[in-house]
Amino acid sequence: MMKPISPQKGVLVALWTPLDNRGHLLRHALGDHLAWLRAQGIHGVFALGSTGEFPLLSLAQREEVLAAVVELAAPLPVVANISSIRLDEVVTLGRAAHRLGAVGVALMPPPFFPMSQADMLEFFLRAAEQIDLPVTLYNFPERTGNRIGLETIAAFAERADLAGIKQSGDEFTYHRELIALGRERDFSVFTGADTRLPEVFALGATGCISGLVNFVPDLVVPLYRIAHEGLPGDLAELGRRMQEVGRVADQLTFPLNVAAGIAARGFDPGAPKTVVSAASLRLLEQVEAGFRRLFDRYGLAPGRSQAETNSIPSPA
């Protein structure tokens, strides 16, 4: 049997995970959301990442969510983030991802404790040798406290099946070095810089893994097609719109801001997975209203209407 092939390019949604207030998966809400995203032309799904709030889920919950995502997203490929501070949990989740039909896994450095690059490489290699799926390294030092260095990526690429790297966080200029290394070692570079996509695509990033795609795929997919496939359209205007979406999102902490955007497009984001103050809930309502006003101005219809018509609005 052929080994699965992880996506090498395109728009992947860093998927939101809708749970009820008892921690149970809202399967119908997940299915509605994925059906709409699929109709909008996304190229794949990145499950249980930062936007999916994986640190707040148990191993059993992560396996349950992943099984549902693989089923409901089909035929889209699914990459599963299997990151954990514990190697045994990484391996357990990686084997589950393979069994459930994911085409690849993503790995962050173990969070919380400082880690040398040598130890980080050893952690990645020990995980990869026990998981029969391509690996996307996931660099988000603002979340993990540990940055994946170029030397670690290069050494991993020599000894394991490296599909690509996702670059997230504040260090935008790191894309340049990652893209250069990716061309040299034949791996893909996906960006998490949702609001700077024209810039990073111009640098040579092969795709994006985006939280904002959860509620504006009809901006990001056309932007990607213009930049990568030469389709006609106003790249600068789409980029400006993404920056405006980002400014509304920045009024609220991540990932609650993603929940606000999802609700503004007519989907059920479920209940908060952790303690949220009354003040934050009020702000969430305000940001949701702000998104609605913005989407009305852009002519972006509620999500279910979009899924039914399978239309992608063009910039005015």
C-alpha positions as CSV (number, residue, x, y, z in Angstrom):
1,M,0.0,0.0,0.0
2,M,1.3,3.4,-0.9
3,K,2.3,5.8,1.9
4,P,0.0,8.8,2.3
5,I,1.1,12.0,0.7
6,S,0.7,15.2,2.7
7,P,-0.5,18.3,0.9
8,Q,2.4,20.2,-0.7
9,K,0.6,23.5,-1.5
10,G,-2.8,25.2,-1.2
11,V,-5.1,26.6,1.4
12,L,-5.6,24.5,4.5
13,V,-8.0,25.5,7.2
14,A,-6.6,25.5,10.7
15,L,-9.9,24.0,11.8
16,W,-12.0,25.2,14.7
17,T,-13.4,22.4,17.1
18,P,-17.0,23.0,18.1
19,L,-17.9,21.4,21.5
20,D,-20.9,21.8,23.8
21,N,-20.6,22.9,27.4
22,R,-20.0,19.3,28.5
23,G,-17.1,18.8,26.2
24,H,-19.0,16.7,23.6
25,L,-18.3,17.2,19.9
26,L,-21.0,19.1,18.0
27,R,-20.9,16.8,15.1
28,H,-23.7,18.5,13.1
29,A,-22.0,21.9,13.5
30,L,-18.7,20.5,12.4
31,G,-20.3,18.8,9.4
32,D,-22.1,22.0,8.3
33,H,-18.9,24.0,8.7
34,L,-16.7,21.5,6.7
35,A,-19.3,21.2,3.9
36,W,-19.2,25.0,3.4
37,L,-15.4,25.1,3.5
38,R,-15.2,22.3,1.0
39,A,-17.7,24.1,-1.3
40,Q,-15.5,27.3,-1.1
41,G,-12.6,25.4,-2.6
42,I,-10.1,24.9,0.2
43,H,-7.5,22.3,-0.5
44,G,-7.2,20.5,2.9
45,V,-7.8,20.5,6.6
46,F,-5.3,21.0,9.5
47,A,-7.0,19.4,12.5
48,L,-6.4,20.0,16.2
49,G,-3.9,22.8,15.9
50,S,-3.8,26.0,17.9
51,T,-7.1,27.2,16.4
52,G,-8.6,23.8,17.3
53,E,-7.5,24.4,20.9
54,F,-5.9,21.0,21.2
55,P,-4.2,21.7,24.7
56,L,-7.7,21.9,26.2
57,L,-8.7,18.4,24.9
58,S,-8.0,15.0,26.3
59,L,-6.3,12.3,24.2
60,A,-9.7,10.6,23.8
61,Q,-11.3,13.8,22.7
62,R,-8.6,14.4,20.2
63,E,-9.0,11.0,18.7
64,E,-12.8,11.4,18.5
65,V,-12.5,14.8,16.8
66,L,-10.0,13.6,14.3
67,A,-12.1,10.6,13.4
68,A,-15.1,12.9,12.7
69,V,-13.0,15.4,10.8
70,V,-11.5,12.8,8.5
71,E,-15.0,11.4,7.8
72,L,-16.8,14.7,7.4
73,A,-14.0,16.5,5.4
74,A,-13.7,13.8,2.8
75,P,-12.4,13.8,0.1
76,L,-10.2,16.7,1.4
77,P,-6.9,15.5,2.9
78,V,-6.5,15.9,6.6
79,V,-3.2,16.7,8.5
80,A,-3.5,16.0,12.2
81,N,-1.5,18.0,14.8
82,I,-0.3,15.4,17.3
83,S,1.8,17.7,19.4
84,S,2.2,17.1,23.1
85,I,4.8,17.6,25.8
86,R,4.9,13.8,26.2
87,L,6.5,11.6,23.5
88,D,4.2,8.7,24.3
89,E,1.1,10.8,23.6
90,V,2.6,12.1,20.4
91,V,3.1,8.5,19.2
92,T,-0.4,7.4,20.4
93,L,-2.0,10.2,18.5
94,G,0.2,9.7,15.4
95,R,-0.7,6.0,15.2
96,A,-4.4,7.0,15.6
97,A,-4.0,9.5,12.8
98,H,-2.7,6.8,10.5
99,R,-5.4,4.4,11.5
100,L,-8.2,7.0,11.0
101,G,-7.0,8.1,7.6
102,A,-5.1,11.3,8.0
103,V,-2.5,11.9,5.3
104,G,0.1,13.5,7.5
105,V,0.9,14.7,11.0
106,A,2.2,18.0,12.4
107,L,4.6,18.3,15.3
108,M,5.4,21.3,17.5
109,P,8.4,21.3,19.9
110,P,7.3,20.1,23.3
111,P,6.0,23.2,25.2
112,F,6.8,24.8,28.5
113,F,10.4,23.8,29.3
114,P,13.4,25.3,27.4
115,M,14.8,22.8,24.9
116,S,18.1,22.6,23.1
117,Q,18.0,22.1,19.3
118,A,19.7,18.8,19.7
119,D,17.1,17.6,22.1
120,M,14.3,18.9,19.9
121,L,15.7,17.0,16.9
122,E,15.9,13.8,18.9
123,F,12.3,14.3,20.1
124,F,11.1,14.8,16.5
125,L,13.1,11.8,15.2
126,R,11.9,9.4,17.9
127,A,8.3,10.4,17.1
128,A,8.7,10.1,13.3
129,E,10.3,6.7,13.5
130,Q,7.2,5.3,15.2
131,I,4.6,7.0,13.0
132,D,4.2,5.9,9.4
133,L,3.0,9.3,8.1
134,P,4.8,12.4,6.6
135,V,5.6,15.1,9.2
136,T,5.0,18.8,9.0
137,L,7.0,20.6,11.6
138,Y,5.0,23.4,13.3
139,N,7.0,26.4,14.4
140,F,5.0,28.7,16.8
141,P,7.4,29.8,19.5
142,E,5.0,32.2,21.1
143,R,2.9,29.2,22.0
144,T,5.5,26.6,22.8
145,G,8.4,28.7,24.1
146,N,10.7,26.8,21.8
147,R,11.8,27.9,18.2
148,I,12.6,25.3,15.6
149,G,16.0,26.3,14.2
150,L,17.1,25.9,10.6
151,E,19.8,23.4,11.6
152,T,17.1,21.2,13.2
153,I,14.9,21.3,10.2
154,A,17.7,20.5,7.9
155,A,18.9,17.6,10.0
156,F,15.3,16.2,10.3
157,A,14.8,16.5,6.6
158,E,18.0,14.3,6.1
159,R,16.7,11.5,8.4
160,A,12.9,11.5,8.2
161,D,10.0,12.1,5.9
162,L,9.6,15.9,6.1
163,A,6.6,17.1,4.1
164,G,6.9,20.7,5.1
165,I,6.9,23.3,7.9
166,K,4.2,25.6,9.1
167,Q,5.6,29.0,10.2
168,S,3.4,30.9,12.7
169,G,4.0,33.8,15.1
170,D,5.6,37.2,15.0
171,E,8.9,36.3,13.2
172,F,7.7,37.0,9.6
173,T,11.2,37.4,8.2
174,Y,11.9,33.8,9.1
175,H,9.8,32.8,6.1
176,R,12.7,33.8,3.8
177,E,15.2,31.4,5.4
178,L,12.6,28.6,5.6
179,I,11.6,29.0,1.9
180,A,15.2,29.0,0.8
181,L,15.9,25.8,2.8
182,G,12.7,24.2,1.6
183,R,13.8,24.7,-2.0
184,E,17.2,23.2,-1.2
185,R,15.8,20.2,0.7
186,D,12.5,19.8,-1.2
187,F,9.9,20.5,1.4
188,S,6.9,22.9,1.5
189,V,6.5,26.0,3.5
190,F,3.1,26.9,4.8
191,T,2.4,30.2,6.4
192,G,0.1,31.1,9.3
193,A,0.4,34.8,8.5
194,D,-3.2,35.2,7.4
195,T,-3.1,38.9,7.0
196,R,0.1,39.1,5.0
197,L,-0.6,36.4,2.4
198,P,0.3,38.5,-0.7
199,E,3.7,39.2,0.8
200,V,4.5,35.7,1.9
201,F,3.3,34.1,-1.4
202,A,5.5,36.6,-3.2
203,L,8.4,35.2,-1.2
204,G,7.6,31.7,-2.3
205,A,5.5,30.1,0.4
206,T,3.6,27.2,-1.2
207,G,0.4,27.7,0.8
208,C,-1.2,28.7,4.1
209,I,-2.6,27.0,7.1
210,S,-5.0,29.6,8.3
211,G,-7.3,30.2,11.2
212,L,-9.1,33.0,9.4
213,V,-10.1,30.6,6.7
214,N,-12.7,29.2,9.1
215,F,-14.8,32.2,8.3
216,V,-13.3,34.0,5.2
217,P,-12.4,31.2,2.8
218,D,-14.1,33.3,0.1
219,L,-11.3,35.8,0.5
220,V,-8.3,33.5,1.0
221,V,-9.0,30.9,-1.7
222,P,-9.3,33.6,-4.5
223,L,-6.2,35.3,-3.1
224,Y,-4.2,32.0,-3.3
225,R,-5.5,31.4,-6.9
226,I,-4.5,34.8,-8.1
227,A,-1.0,34.5,-6.5
228,H,-0.3,30.9,-7.4
229,E,-2.4,30.0,-10.4
230,G,-2.4,33.3,-12.3
231,L,-6.2,33.7,-12.1
232,P,-7.4,37.3,-12.8
233,G,-8.3,39.4,-9.8
234,D,-7.3,42.2,-7.5
235,L,-4.6,40.7,-5.2
236,A,-4.0,44.0,-3.4
237,E,-7.6,44.5,-2.6
238,L,-8.0,41.0,-1.2
239,G,-4.9,41.5,0.8
240,R,-6.3,44.8,2.1
241,R,-9.5,43.0,3.1
242,M,-7.6,40.4,5.0
243,Q,-5.8,43.1,6.9
244,E,-9.1,44.6,7.8
245,V,-10.5,41.2,9.0
246,G,-7.3,40.9,11.1
247,R,-7.9,44.3,12.7
248,V,-11.4,43.3,13.8
249,A,-10.1,40.0,15.1
250,D,-7.3,41.7,17.1
251,Q,-9.9,43.3,19.3
252,L,-10.4,40.0,21.0
253,T,-7.9,37.3,22.2
254,F,-7.1,34.3,20.2
255,P,-8.9,31.9,19.7
256,L,-12.1,33.5,20.9
257,N,-11.8,35.8,18.0
258,V,-12.1,32.8,15.6
259,A,-15.3,31.8,17.4
260,A,-16.7,35.3,16.8
261,G,-15.9,35.1,13.1
262,I,-17.5,31.7,12.7
263,A,-20.7,32.8,14.5
264,A,-20.8,35.9,12.2
265,R,-20.9,33.7,9.2
266,G,-23.8,31.8,10.6
267,F,-22.2,28.7,12.0
268,D,-22.3,27.3,15.6
269,P,-18.8,27.6,17.2
270,G,-20.1,25.8,20.3
271,A,-19.2,26.6,23.9
272,P,-15.9,28.0,25.3
273,K,-13.6,25.2,26.3
274,T,-12.2,27.1,29.3
275,V,-13.2,29.8,31.7
276,V,-14.2,33.0,30.0
277,S,-15.2,36.1,31.9
278,A,-18.4,38.0,31.4
279,A,-16.3,40.9,30.1
280,S,-14.8,38.7,27.4
281,L,-18.2,37.3,26.4
282,R,-19.5,40.8,26.0
283,L,-16.5,41.7,23.8
284,L,-17.0,38.5,21.8
285,E,-20.5,39.7,21.0
286,Q,-19.2,43.1,19.9
287,V,-16.5,41.6,17.7
288,E,-19.1,39.2,16.2
289,A,-21.2,42.2,15.3
290,G,-18.2,44.0,13.9
291,F,-17.4,41.0,11.7
292,R,-21.1,41.0,10.5
293,R,-20.9,44.7,9.5
294,L,-17.6,44.0,7.6
295,F,-18.9,41.0,5.8
296,D,-22.1,42.9,4.8
297,R,-19.9,45.6,3.3
298,Y,-17.9,43.0,1.4
299,G,-21.0,41.2,0.2
300,L,-20.1,38.0,2.0
301,A,-23.4,36.1,2.6
302,P,-24.0,33.9,5.6
303,G,-22.2,30.6,5.3
304,R,-25.0,28.3,4.6
305,S,-26.2,30.4,1.7
306,Q,-22.6,30.3,0.3
307,A,-22.5,26.5,0.6
308,E,-25.8,26.2,-1.3
309,T,-24.7,28.5,-4.2
310,N,-21.0,27.4,-4.2
311,S,-20.1,31.0,-5.2
312,I,-17.0,32.9,-4.4
313,P,-17.5,36.6,-4.3
314,S,-15.0,38.7,-6.2
315,P,-13.6,42.0,-4.9
316,A,-15.7,45.0,-6.0
